[in-house]
Amino acid sequence: MKNIRNFSIISHIDHGKSTLADRMIEITGTVSSEKIGEQMLDSMDLERERGITIKMQPVRMKYSLNGEEYIINMIDTPGHVDFSYEVSRSLAAVEGVVLLVDATKGIQAQTLANLDFAKRQNLVIVPAVNKIDLPNAMTEDVSNNLAELLGIDSSEVIRISAKKNINVDKLLARVIEKIPAPKKVEGEDFKGLIFDSEYDSFKGVVAYVRVVSGSIKKGEKIYLLSVNAKGEVKEVGYFIPTFSPQNILNCGDIGYIATGIKEAGIIKIGDTISNNKEAKPLPGYKELNPVVFVSFYPEDTDDYNLLREALDRIRLTDPAITFEPEFKEVLGRGFRCGFLGSLHAEIISERLHREFNLDLVITSPSVVYKIIDGKGDEMTIMSPADWPNGSNIKQILEPWVRLEVMTPSVYIGGVMELLSSMGGKVIENKYFKGDKILVVYEVPLRKIITGFHDKIKGVTQGYASFNYSLIGLREGDLVKLEVLVGGNVEEVFSQIVDKKEAYNEGKKITEKLKELLPSQQFALAIQAAIYGKIIARETVKAQRKDVTAPLYGGDVTRKRKLLDKQKKGKKKLQERMGKIRVPPEVFFNVFKK
């Protein structure tokens, strides 16, 4: 155990975590340089396409230093704020972290958030500045900022280039030197902390575990202590970086256990797995609750059971998702799903489409509201569809967040103007060396779940970053904005808005739908309403055939007669068609607005 080192790489998005992981895998000879590709641990197509890490990924490496051989278990983690729960899960399984900062961008908002995660877990922090080979690198300034943030000397910050393999060996040596070996826990019982899982149709649920005490072999009985379930070990092994079967997992190891359990939803992340059903569970870690809710409905109603099965499978690898069945007359049967942010929701919807071939109708994202009615009773509202009549509302409470925006000082004016328009308030400004400012703001969560990322990047030309955390519920003056297409309410477009902004929001969504909805044989009215009162309207013009084209001269009444006949035909067609079918891509494009 004394030669084992367990650590995670944490940083802001796009600061080079996955490239650094590639270099470490290459240097240690875990995978030959001929077989290794860019972002090797980013196994999902979505990760490679978007250039982001979505799933944490462990790998076991061997490295020789000063005549001794060390086992290094590394976990590559995501950097986007929506996937911060992946970081929190990985930190529960390690003794230290490499805190990586891009030399061209400096300290960002998520850098500070991830550092706070590590400090709360009392982990050893090894700082490193990446991309020092680039011509616009501000290596010394960024190193000094990082040193000041950690309260250390600048010389302790390792300067590296993961892409060019500069000083990565020094970083590995520092990891071995600074990060402690796992502590030996007395007792013969096997105990492991489950920090991730996936499903295999042959092996059942495969649990990713950090072994805290004892050892485990194939064929042994195992118990999930929090749910009182049992299984039999079908296989144990390491991540090198793919599954590599072994004879045994020992104390201090990070590896996997094929449990043989076929019920996909039975394993809980943070649970303790043991060979003794009377063993005392390990202290887990706090899981983050979903804050954004989106409803998924299968376009083909026969796919409802497939959607349920798909969500069960995805929840195995992404425990932050919650879902429960719901039924709407307009949309049929579907699921109300909870996520940690709008990007999180978008990624899951894309996975459902790619991995399970599901075409979905997706509602606009919403947050959880508390409503006090006239009798003083409290209601929890997770969807605009559940919003009560306005006359029965006494008080509305909505979630607020502490928003931290890191920006170059030259853009501070545009940032403050954007934040002021969101109806929040400034808490403080912090100044960093290298001409950067951290703006701390309090704002309603609903203001940042859609569109905020694009807006903040727009006003800062892509240089700003942000992070947020919930701070509680506050009173708001809110109303439900409904959208009618052809006179029928399309519940999927309903949203909760500030009463003062209702007209502008109604105007925006009706104009957006006018662009997206295909024209019909008749004029199509698109309206926005509050409690039945129309506040905005747009019209999609009817497709028109020139029925007078064959006429050559003659009395004008002949033309009028043909046009009146056409008009009556369009009216009858509209009455027969009733409800207009809105194409699924329209729902998704409005959701992404």
C-alpha positions as CSV (number, residue, x, y, z in Angstrom):
1,M,0.0,0.0,0.0
2,K,2.8,2.4,0.7
3,N,3.6,2.6,-3.1
4,I,0.0,3.4,-4.2
5,R,-1.0,6.9,-5.1
6,N,-4.7,7.8,-5.8
7,F,-5.4,11.2,-7.3
8,S,-7.8,13.2,-9.6
9,I,-7.1,15.9,-12.2
10,I,-9.3,18.9,-11.7
11,S,-9.6,22.2,-13.6
12,H,-11.8,24.5,-15.5
13,I,-13.2,23.3,-18.8
14,D,-10.7,23.1,-21.7
15,H,-7.6,23.6,-19.6
16,G,-6.0,20.4,-20.8
17,K,-7.0,17.7,-18.4
18,S,-7.6,15.0,-20.9
19,T,-4.4,15.8,-22.8
20,L,-2.4,15.6,-19.6
21,A,-4.0,12.2,-18.9
22,D,-2.9,11.0,-22.3
23,R,0.7,12.0,-21.6
24,M,0.7,10.3,-18.3
25,I,-0.7,7.1,-19.8
26,E,2.0,7.4,-22.5
27,I,4.9,8.1,-20.2
28,T,4.0,5.2,-17.8
29,G,3.7,2.8,-20.7
30,T,0.2,1.9,-19.8
31,V,-0.8,2.1,-23.5
32,S,1.8,2.2,-26.3
33,S,2.3,5.5,-28.1
34,E,1.1,3.7,-31.4
35,K,-2.3,2.9,-29.9
36,I,-2.9,6.0,-27.8
37,G,-5.1,8.7,-29.5
38,E,-6.1,12.2,-28.5
39,Q,-8.3,12.4,-25.4
40,M,-8.1,8.6,-24.9
41,L,-10.1,8.7,-21.7
42,D,-12.9,10.6,-23.4
43,S,-14.6,7.5,-24.6
44,M,-18.0,9.0,-25.7
45,D,-18.4,10.4,-29.2
46,L,-20.1,13.4,-27.6
47,E,-17.0,14.2,-25.5
48,R,-14.7,14.1,-28.6
49,E,-17.1,16.2,-30.7
50,R,-17.6,18.9,-28.1
51,G,-14.1,18.8,-26.7
52,I,-15.3,18.4,-23.2
53,T,-15.1,15.7,-20.6
54,I,-18.6,14.5,-19.4
55,K,-17.8,11.3,-17.6
56,M,-15.0,10.8,-15.0
57,Q,-12.7,8.0,-16.1
58,P,-10.2,6.1,-13.9
59,V,-7.0,4.5,-15.1
60,R,-4.3,2.5,-13.3
61,M,-0.6,3.1,-14.2
62,K,2.8,1.9,-13.0
63,Y,5.8,4.3,-12.8
64,S,9.3,3.8,-11.5
65,L,11.0,6.6,-9.5
66,N,14.4,6.4,-7.7
67,G,14.5,2.7,-8.1
68,E,11.0,2.0,-6.7
69,E,7.9,1.1,-8.6
70,Y,4.7,2.9,-7.8
71,I,1.0,2.2,-8.7
72,I,-0.8,5.4,-9.7
73,N,-4.6,5.4,-9.9
74,M,-5.7,8.6,-11.8
75,I,-9.2,9.8,-12.4
76,D,-9.8,12.3,-15.2
77,T,-12.8,14.6,-14.3
78,P,-15.1,17.0,-16.2
79,G,-14.6,20.8,-15.9
80,H,-18.0,22.2,-16.8
81,V,-20.1,23.5,-13.9
82,D,-23.0,21.2,-14.9
83,F,-20.8,18.1,-14.2
84,S,-19.3,19.2,-10.9
85,Y,-21.0,16.3,-9.2
86,E,-18.6,14.0,-11.2
87,V,-15.7,15.9,-9.5
88,S,-17.3,15.5,-6.1
89,R,-17.7,11.7,-6.6
90,S,-14.1,11.2,-7.8
91,L,-12.7,13.2,-4.9
92,A,-14.3,10.7,-2.4
93,A,-12.0,8.0,-3.8
94,V,-8.6,9.7,-3.7
95,E,-6.0,11.3,-1.4
96,G,-5.0,14.2,-3.6
97,V,-5.6,16.2,-6.7
98,V,-3.6,17.9,-9.5
99,L,-5.1,21.4,-9.9
100,L,-4.5,22.4,-13.5
101,V,-4.7,25.9,-14.9
102,D,-4.3,27.1,-18.5
103,A,-1.3,29.5,-18.9
104,T,-3.2,31.4,-21.7
105,K,-6.4,31.9,-19.7
106,G,-5.4,31.9,-16.1
107,I,-7.6,31.1,-13.0
108,Q,-11.3,30.7,-14.0
109,A,-14.5,30.4,-12.0
110,Q,-14.6,26.6,-12.1
111,T,-11.0,26.5,-10.9
112,L,-12.1,28.1,-7.7
113,A,-15.1,25.8,-7.3
114,N,-13.0,22.6,-7.8
115,L,-10.4,23.9,-5.4
116,D,-13.1,24.4,-2.8
117,F,-14.3,20.8,-3.4
118,A,-10.7,19.5,-2.8
119,K,-10.2,21.6,0.4
120,R,-13.5,20.4,1.9
121,Q,-12.3,16.8,1.4
122,N,-8.9,17.7,3.0
123,L,-7.0,16.5,0.0
124,V,-3.4,17.3,-0.9
125,I,-3.3,19.8,-3.8
126,V,-0.5,19.7,-6.4
127,P,-0.7,22.9,-8.6
128,A,0.4,22.9,-12.2
129,V,0.2,25.5,-15.0
130,N,-0.4,24.0,-18.5
131,K,0.2,25.1,-22.1
132,I,3.4,27.0,-21.4
133,D,4.6,26.4,-24.9
134,L,2.0,28.6,-26.5
135,P,3.1,32.1,-27.6
136,N,0.4,33.9,-25.7
137,A,1.1,32.0,-22.4
138,M,1.3,34.2,-19.3
139,T,3.2,31.5,-17.4
140,E,4.7,33.6,-14.6
141,D,1.6,35.7,-14.0
142,V,-0.7,32.7,-13.8
143,S,1.8,30.8,-11.6
144,N,2.0,33.7,-9.2
145,N,-1.8,34.0,-9.1
146,L,-2.1,30.2,-8.4
147,A,0.6,30.4,-5.7
148,E,-1.2,33.3,-4.0
149,L,-4.5,31.5,-4.1
150,L,-3.0,28.4,-2.4
151,G,-0.7,30.4,0.0
152,I,2.5,28.8,-1.3
153,D,5.7,29.9,-3.0
154,S,5.5,30.3,-6.8
155,S,8.4,27.8,-7.2
156,E,6.1,25.0,-6.0
157,V,3.8,25.5,-9.1
158,I,5.0,23.1,-11.8
159,R,5.0,24.6,-15.3
160,I,4.1,22.0,-18.0
161,S,3.0,21.5,-21.5
162,A,0.9,18.3,-21.8
163,K,0.7,18.5,-25.5
164,K,4.5,18.8,-26.0
165,N,5.3,16.6,-23.0
166,I,7.3,19.3,-21.2
167,N,7.8,18.6,-17.4
168,V,5.0,16.0,-17.2
169,D,7.5,13.6,-15.7
170,K,8.3,16.2,-13.0
171,L,4.5,16.5,-12.3
172,L,4.3,12.7,-11.9
173,A,7.3,12.8,-9.5
174,R,5.6,15.6,-7.5
175,V,2.4,13.5,-7.3
176,I,4.3,10.6,-5.8
177,E,6.2,12.9,-3.4
178,K,3.3,15.0,-2.1
179,I,0.2,12.8,-2.2
180,P,0.2,10.3,0.6
181,A,-0.4,6.6,0.2
182,P,-3.8,5.2,1.3
183,K,-4.3,4.7,5.0
184,K,-4.5,1.1,6.1
185,V,-7.8,0.4,7.8
186,E,-7.8,-2.3,10.5
187,G,-10.3,-5.2,10.1
188,E,-10.7,-8.2,7.8
189,D,-14.0,-7.3,6.3
190,F,-13.9,-6.1,2.7
191,K,-15.4,-2.6,2.3
192,G,-15.5,-0.5,-0.9
193,L,-16.9,2.9,-1.7
194,I,-18.9,2.8,-4.9
195,F,-18.1,6.0,-6.8
196,D,-19.5,5.1,-10.3
197,S,-21.2,2.2,-12.1
198,E,-22.3,0.9,-15.5
199,Y,-24.4,-1.9,-16.8
200,D,-23.2,-5.0,-18.7
201,S,-25.8,-7.4,-20.1
202,F,-23.6,-10.4,-19.2
203,K,-22.0,-9.3,-15.9
204,G,-24.9,-7.3,-14.5
205,V,-24.1,-4.0,-12.8
206,V,-20.4,-3.2,-12.7
207,A,-19.5,-1.1,-9.7
208,Y,-16.4,1.2,-9.7
209,V,-15.0,1.0,-6.2
210,R,-12.3,2.4,-4.0
211,V,-11.3,-0.5,-1.7
212,V,-11.1,1.0,1.9
213,S,-10.4,-2.3,3.8
214,G,-9.9,-6.0,3.2
215,S,-9.8,-7.6,-0.2
216,I,-12.3,-9.2,-2.6
217,K,-12.1,-12.1,-5.1
218,K,-14.2,-13.6,-7.8
219,G,-17.0,-15.9,-6.5
220,E,-17.4,-14.2,-3.1
221,K,-20.8,-13.1,-1.8
222,I,-21.2,-9.3,-1.6
223,Y,-23.8,-7.0,0.0
224,L,-24.9,-3.5,-0.8
225,L,-25.4,-2.2,2.7
226,S,-27.7,0.8,2.2
227,V,-30.3,-1.2,0.1
228,N,-29.8,-4.6,1.8
229,A,-29.2,-6.3,-1.6
230,K,-26.8,-9.2,-2.3
231,G,-24.9,-10.5,-5.2
232,E,-22.0,-12.7,-6.2
233,V,-18.7,-11.4,-7.7
234,K,-18.5,-12.4,-11.3
235,E,-15.2,-10.5,-12.0
236,V,-12.8,-8.0,-10.4
237,G,-10.2,-6.0,-12.1
238,Y,-8.4,-2.7,-12.8
239,F,-8.8,0.1,-15.4
240,I,-5.8,-0.1,-17.8
241,P,-7.7,2.0,-19.0
242,T,-10.2,-0.6,-20.3
243,F,-11.4,-3.4,-18.0
244,S,-8.5,-5.7,-17.1
245,P,-9.6,-8.8,-15.0
246,Q,-7.5,-9.6,-12.0
247,N,-7.5,-12.3,-9.3
248,I,-8.1,-9.9,-6.3
249,L,-8.7,-6.3,-5.3
250,N,-6.8,-5.2,-2.2
251,C,-7.0,-2.3,0.3
252,G,-6.1,1.0,-1.4
253,D,-6.9,-0.2,-4.9
254,I,-9.3,1.5,-7.3
255,G,-11.0,-1.0,-9.6
256,Y,-14.2,-2.6,-10.6
257,I,-16.5,-5.4,-9.4
258,A,-19.0,-7.1,-11.6
259,T,-21.8,-7.8,-9.1
260,G,-24.0,-10.1,-11.2
261,I,-27.0,-7.9,-10.1
262,K,-29.3,-7.4,-13.0
263,E,-31.6,-4.7,-11.6
264,A,-30.1,-1.6,-13.1
265,G,-31.5,0.9,-10.5
266,I,-30.5,-1.0,-7.3
267,I,-26.9,0.3,-6.9
268,K,-26.6,3.7,-5.4
269,I,-23.5,5.9,-5.9
270,G,-21.9,6.5,-2.5
271,D,-23.1,3.1,-1.1
272,T,-20.8,0.7,0.6
273,I,-20.2,-2.8,-0.9
274,S,-19.0,-5.4,1.6
275,N,-18.6,-9.2,2.0
276,N,-20.3,-8.9,5.5
277,K,-23.9,-7.9,5.5
278,E,-23.5,-6.8,9.2
279,A,-20.6,-4.4,8.4
280,K,-21.0,-0.7,9.2
281,P,-21.4,1.4,6.1
282,L,-18.6,3.9,5.2
283,P,-19.4,7.6,5.4
284,G,-20.4,8.5,1.8
285,Y,-20.3,11.9,0.3
286,K,-23.1,14.4,-0.3
287,E,-24.8,14.0,-3.6
288,L,-26.0,17.2,-5.4
289,N,-29.7,17.6,-5.9
290,P,-31.0,18.4,-9.4
291,V,-32.0,22.0,-9.9
292,V,-33.3,22.1,-13.5
293,F,-36.3,20.1,-14.6
294,V,-37.1,19.1,-18.2
295,S,-39.8,16.7,-19.4
296,F,-39.0,14.1,-22.0
297,Y,-41.8,12.6,-24.1
298,P,-41.2,10.0,-26.8
299,E,-42.3,11.2,-30.2
300,D,-43.6,7.7,-30.8
301,T,-45.9,6.8,-27.9
302,D,-44.9,3.1,-28.3
303,D,-41.4,4.0,-27.2
304,Y,-42.4,4.9,-23.6
305,N,-41.1,1.7,-22.1
306,L,-37.9,2.0,-24.1
307,L,-37.4,5.5,-22.7
308,R,-37.9,4.3,-19.1
309,E,-35.3,1.5,-19.7
310,A,-32.9,4.0,-21.3
311,L,-33.2,6.4,-18.4
312,D,-32.5,3.5,-15.9
313,R,-29.4,2.6,-17.8
314,I,-28.1,6.2,-18.1
315,R,-28.7,6.8,-14.3
316,L,-26.3,4.0,-13.6
317,T,-23.4,6.1,-14.9
318,D,-25.0,9.5,-14.0
319,P,-26.7,9.3,-10.6
320,A,-27.5,13.0,-10.5
321,I,-30.4,12.4,-12.9
322,T,-33.8,11.9,-11.3
323,F,-37.0,11.0,-13.2
324,E,-40.6,10.3,-12.5
325,P,-43.5,9.4,-14.9
326,E,-45.9,12.1,-15.9
327,F,-48.9,12.3,-18.3
328,K,-50.1,15.2,-20.3
329,E,-53.2,15.0,-22.6
330,V,-51.4,16.8,-25.4
331,L,-48.1,14.9,-25.2
332,G,-49.1,11.5,-23.8
333,R,-46.8,9.6,-21.3
334,G,-43.3,10.8,-20.5
335,F,-40.9,11.6,-17.7
336,R,-40.1,14.7,-15.7
337,C,-36.4,14.6,-15.4
338,G,-34.1,16.5,-13.0
339,F,-30.7,17.8,-14.0
340,L,-27.9,19.9,-12.7
341,G,-28.0,22.4,-15.5
342,S,-29.2,23.0,-19.1
343,L,-26.0,21.5,-20.7
344,H,-26.5,18.4,-18.5
345,A,-30.1,18.1,-19.9
346,E,-28.9,18.6,-23.5
347,I,-26.2,16.0,-23.2
348,I,-28.6,13.4,-21.8
349,S,-31.2,14.1,-24.5
350,E,-28.4,13.6,-27.1
351,R,-27.3,10.3,-25.5
352,L,-30.9,9.1,-25.5
353,H,-31.1,9.8,-29.2
354,R,-27.7,8.3,-30.2
355,E,-27.5,5.3,-27.8
356,F,-31.1,4.3,-27.8
357,N,-32.4,5.7,-31.1
358,L,-35.1,7.7,-29.4
359,D,-36.8,10.8,-30.9
360,L,-38.0,13.0,-28.1
361,V,-40.2,16.0,-27.5
362,I,-38.5,18.2,-24.9
363,T,-40.1,20.9,-22.8
364,S,-38.4,24.1,-21.8
365,P,-36.3,23.9,-18.7
366,S,-37.8,25.0,-15.4
367,V,-36.7,25.2,-11.7
368,V,-38.5,24.2,-8.5
369,Y,-40.9,26.8,-7.0
370,K,-42.7,26.9,-3.7
371,I,-46.2,28.4,-3.7
372,I,-48.2,29.4,-0.7
373,D,-52.0,29.4,-1.5
374,G,-54.8,31.4,0.0
375,K,-55.3,28.8,2.8
376,G,-51.6,28.9,3.7
377,D,-50.8,25.5,2.2
378,E,-47.5,25.0,0.5
379,M,-47.1,23.5,-3.0
380,T,-44.0,22.4,-4.8
381,I,-44.1,23.2,-8.5
382,M,-41.6,21.5,-10.8
383,S,-43.2,22.2,-14.1
384,P,-45.2,25.2,-15.5
385,A,-48.0,22.7,-16.3
386,D,-48.6,22.4,-12.5
387,W,-48.9,26.1,-11.9
388,P,-52.1,27.0,-10.2
389,N,-54.6,29.7,-11.1
390,G,-53.4,33.2,-10.2
391,S,-56.3,33.9,-7.9
392,N,-55.2,31.1,-5.6
393,I,-51.6,32.3,-5.1
394,K,-50.7,34.1,-1.9
395,Q,-46.8,33.9,-2.2
396,I,-44.3,32.6,-4.6
397,L,-40.8,31.5,-3.6
398,E,-38.0,30.7,-6.2
399,P,-34.4,29.4,-5.9
400,W,-31.6,31.9,-6.0
401,V,-27.9,31.2,-6.7
402,R,-24.6,32.7,-5.9
403,L,-23.1,33.4,-9.3
404,E,-19.3,33.9,-9.7
405,V,-18.1,35.4,-13.0
406,M,-14.4,35.6,-13.8
407,T,-13.7,38.2,-16.5
408,P,-10.8,40.4,-17.8
409,S,-11.3,43.9,-16.5
410,V,-11.7,45.4,-20.0
411,Y,-15.1,43.6,-20.2
412,I,-16.4,44.5,-16.7
413,G,-18.8,47.1,-18.0
414,G,-20.6,44.7,-20.3
415,V,-20.7,42.0,-17.6
416,M,-22.2,44.4,-15.0
417,E,-24.8,45.6,-17.5
418,L,-25.8,42.0,-18.3
419,L,-26.0,41.0,-14.6
420,S,-28.0,44.1,-13.7
421,S,-30.5,43.2,-16.4
422,M,-31.1,39.9,-14.6
423,G,-32.6,41.5,-11.5
424,G,-30.0,40.4,-9.0
425,K,-27.5,42.3,-6.8
426,V,-23.8,42.6,-6.5
427,I,-22.2,41.0,-3.4
428,E,-18.5,41.8,-4.0
429,N,-15.7,42.2,-6.6
430,K,-12.3,40.5,-6.2
431,Y,-9.3,41.6,-8.1
432,F,-6.6,39.2,-9.3
433,K,-3.1,39.8,-10.7
434,G,-3.0,39.8,-14.4
435,D,-6.0,42.2,-14.9
436,K,-8.8,39.8,-13.9
437,I,-11.9,40.5,-11.8
438,L,-14.2,38.0,-10.0
439,V,-17.7,39.4,-9.8
440,V,-19.9,37.7,-7.1
441,Y,-23.6,38.2,-7.8
442,E,-26.9,36.9,-6.4
443,V,-29.5,36.2,-9.0
444,P,-32.6,33.9,-9.6
445,L,-31.7,30.5,-10.9
446,R,-34.2,30.7,-13.7
447,K,-32.2,33.6,-15.2
448,I,-29.1,31.4,-15.9
449,I,-30.5,28.0,-16.9
450,T,-31.1,29.0,-20.5
451,G,-29.1,31.4,-22.7
452,F,-26.8,32.8,-20.0
453,H,-23.7,30.9,-21.2
454,D,-24.1,32.4,-24.7
455,K,-24.8,35.9,-23.3
456,I,-21.8,36.0,-21.0
457,K,-19.5,34.7,-23.7
458,G,-20.9,37.3,-26.1
459,V,-20.2,40.3,-24.0
460,T,-16.7,39.2,-23.1
461,Q,-15.7,37.7,-26.6
462,G,-15.5,34.3,-25.0
463,Y,-13.0,35.3,-22.2
464,A,-15.3,35.1,-19.2
465,S,-16.2,32.0,-17.1
466,F,-18.8,31.4,-14.5
467,N,-19.8,29.1,-11.7
468,Y,-22.9,29.0,-9.5
469,S,-24.2,27.4,-6.3
470,L,-27.7,27.5,-4.7
471,I,-28.2,29.8,-1.7
472,G,-31.9,29.3,-0.9
473,L,-35.5,30.4,-1.8
474,R,-36.7,34.1,-2.1
475,E,-40.0,35.7,-2.9
476,G,-40.7,36.6,-6.5
477,D,-43.4,38.3,-8.6
478,L,-43.9,35.5,-11.2
479,V,-46.6,34.5,-13.6
480,K,-47.2,31.6,-16.0
481,L,-46.7,32.5,-19.7
482,E,-48.7,30.2,-22.0
483,V,-48.3,29.8,-25.8
484,L,-51.2,29.0,-28.1
485,V,-50.6,27.6,-31.6
486,G,-53.7,27.7,-33.7
487,G,-55.8,28.5,-30.6
488,N,-54.6,25.5,-28.7
489,V,-52.3,25.7,-25.7
490,E,-49.0,24.0,-26.3
491,E,-48.0,23.2,-22.7
492,V,-44.4,22.3,-23.6
493,F,-43.8,26.0,-24.4
494,S,-45.2,27.3,-21.1
495,Q,-42.7,29.0,-18.8
496,I,-42.6,30.9,-15.6
497,V,-41.4,34.5,-16.0
498,D,-41.2,37.7,-14.0
499,K,-44.4,39.7,-14.3
500,K,-42.6,42.8,-15.5
501,E,-40.9,40.8,-18.3
502,A,-43.9,38.8,-19.5
503,Y,-44.7,40.9,-22.6
504,N,-41.1,40.9,-23.8
505,E,-40.8,37.1,-23.2
506,G,-44.1,36.5,-24.9
507,K,-43.0,38.6,-27.9
508,K,-39.7,36.7,-28.1
509,I,-41.2,33.2,-28.1
510,T,-44.0,34.0,-30.6
511,E,-41.4,35.6,-33.0
512,K,-39.2,32.5,-32.6
513,L,-42.1,30.2,-33.3
514,K,-43.0,32.2,-36.4
515,E,-39.6,31.5,-37.8
516,L,-39.6,27.8,-36.9
517,L,-43.1,26.6,-37.5
518,P,-43.8,25.4,-41.1
519,S,-46.5,27.2,-43.0
520,Q,-49.9,25.6,-43.4
521,Q,-52.7,25.8,-46.0
522,F,-54.2,28.4,-43.8
523,A,-53.0,31.3,-41.6
524,L,-51.7,30.1,-38.3
525,A,-52.0,32.3,-35.2
526,I,-49.2,32.1,-32.5
527,Q,-50.2,33.8,-29.2
528,A,-48.7,34.3,-25.8
529,A,-51.1,34.6,-22.8
530,I,-51.1,35.2,-19.1
531,Y,-54.1,33.6,-17.2
532,G,-56.1,33.7,-20.5
533,K,-55.2,37.3,-21.5
534,I,-53.4,37.5,-24.9
535,I,-50.3,39.8,-24.6
536,A,-48.5,39.0,-27.9
537,R,-49.3,37.6,-31.3
538,E,-47.6,36.6,-34.5
539,T,-49.1,35.0,-37.6
540,V,-47.6,32.4,-39.9
541,K,-48.9,33.3,-43.4
542,A,-50.8,30.6,-45.3
543,Q,-49.4,28.8,-48.3
544,R,-51.2,30.2,-51.3
545,K,-51.9,28.9,-54.7
546,D,-52.6,31.5,-57.4
547,V,-56.1,30.2,-58.4
548,T,-56.6,33.2,-60.7
549,A,-53.6,32.5,-62.9
550,P,-55.6,30.6,-65.6
551,L,-57.9,33.6,-66.1
552,Y,-57.3,36.0,-69.0
553,G,-59.1,39.3,-68.5
554,G,-62.9,39.2,-67.9
555,D,-64.9,40.7,-65.1
556,V,-63.3,41.1,-61.7
557,T,-66.1,39.2,-60.1
558,R,-64.8,36.0,-61.7
559,K,-61.5,36.4,-59.8
560,R,-63.3,37.4,-56.6
561,K,-65.5,34.2,-56.8
562,L,-62.4,32.0,-57.1
563,L,-60.6,33.7,-54.2
564,D,-63.7,33.4,-52.0
565,K,-64.0,29.7,-52.8
566,Q,-60.3,29.3,-51.9
567,K,-60.8,31.2,-48.6
568,K,-63.8,29.0,-47.6
569,G,-61.9,25.9,-48.5
570,K,-59.0,26.9,-46.2
571,K,-61.4,27.6,-43.4
572,K,-63.0,24.2,-43.7
573,L,-59.5,22.6,-43.8
574,Q,-58.5,24.4,-40.6
575,E,-61.7,23.2,-38.8
576,R,-61.2,19.6,-39.9
577,M,-57.5,19.5,-38.9
578,G,-58.2,20.9,-35.4
579,K,-54.9,20.8,-33.5
580,I,-51.7,21.6,-35.4
581,R,-48.9,19.1,-35.1
582,V,-45.7,20.8,-34.0
583,P,-42.6,19.0,-35.4
584,P,-40.2,17.7,-32.7
585,E,-37.2,19.8,-34.0
586,V,-39.2,22.9,-33.3
587,F,-39.5,22.0,-29.6
588,F,-35.7,21.3,-29.4
589,N,-34.8,24.5,-31.2
590,V,-37.0,26.6,-28.8
591,F,-35.4,24.7,-25.8
592,K,-31.9,25.6,-27.1
593,K,-32.8,29.3,-27.5
